[in-house]
Amino acid sequence: MSYELKGTVKKVFDTWKSDTSEFYKREFVVTTGDQYPSDVKFSALKEKSDQLEGLKEGDSVLVRFDLKGREYNEKYYVDLNAWKVEKAAAEVAEAVDRKKPEGEEDLPF
C-alpha cells in the first residue's frame, strides 16, 4: 500500500553510504501543514535519493511513500521509504519563469 504526504522541506541530510556494499540512502524531513504540524522523516534509497537533488529548506513537496516495518534484536522499527518526491506545482512554474532570459516575451501562439 502506498501513501502520500504534502508539506514543506525542513531538512535534507547528506547521503549515507555503506562501506561494504553499494547500498546508499538519503534522509529528509518534511513538516506537515496540519493544524498541529509534525516533522516526518523519510528515507530515499539508492537511485530514489537522486530526486532530492536541488531540494532546499522551505520547498513545498508531495512525497509518495511506502511503510516498511522490521524486527531486529527484539526491537521493532518503521521506515517511511519515499519512492517519488515532487515539488509543488506553483514552485515548478516559478522555476521555469526564473529560467526565462530577461527581455524575452511570450509568443502569442
N, C-alpha and C positions, 0 to 999 in steps of 0.2 A: 504494500500500500504506500502511496506517495502523498506527501503533504506540501503545502506552500505557506510562506510567511512573508508579509510585506513589512518593511521597516527601514531604518537608517543605519548605515555602516558606522559602528562605533570604533572598531579596531580591526586591523588586518595584521596578522602576525607573520614573521619570516617563515620560509619553507623549512620543514623538518625533514631530514634525510636519514635513512637507516645506513649504518656503517657496513652491514653485512649483506644487504640486498639492494635491489633497485626500487624499493618502496620509498615513497615520499608523500608528504601531505602538508597542507597549509590550513591553518585555523583562522577564523574571523568571527567577530561578534556583531550582531545586528540588534538594535534597540527597537522594540515594537512601538507602534503608535497608539496603543490601547489607553484607556482612561488611567490605568496603573501600568505604565511602561515596564517592560522587563528586558534584560540583556540576555540574548540567547547565543550560545557559542556553537558554531558549525565547523565541520571538517570537510575539506575538499581533497579527495585522494587522487594521487598520480596526475594524469592529464587534466582532470577536472579542476585542479588548482590553477591552471593557466587562465581560467575565467576571471580570476581575481586580479590579474594584471590591470593596472590603470584605475582600480577602485581606490577611493580615498575616503577618509572620515567625512561624514555628512552626506554621502551619496545615498539617494533613495534606491532601494533594490527590492526585487522579488526573488525569493530563494525557494527553489523546489528541492525537496529532500526526502530521504528515507530514514526511518528509525532502525537502528541496529542495536541489539542487546547481546550481552555475553557474560559468562561467569569465569572468573579466574581466582583461584585460591579462596574459594567460598565467598568472594565478593562479586557484586553484580554491577555492571557498567552499561550505560546507554550512550550511544553516539548518534548524532544527527549528521548524516552524510549528505552534503549538498551535491547534487548532480547537475543543477542548472542555476546560474546566477545571472540575473538580468538587471540592468539599470532601468529605473522608471522611465516611461515614455517621454515625459517632459524633459528629463536630463539628456536623453539621447538627442532630442530636437535641438536643445541648446548647444550641444557639442557640434552638431552639424552646422548651425548658424555661425559658431565661432571659427570654423574652418574656412568659411567663405572669405576670399580675399576682399579687402576694402575696395570700394568703388564699383564692385560688380553688382549689377542689378539683376533681379529675376527676369527671365524672358517671359513674355506674355503667353507663350504656348507651351 
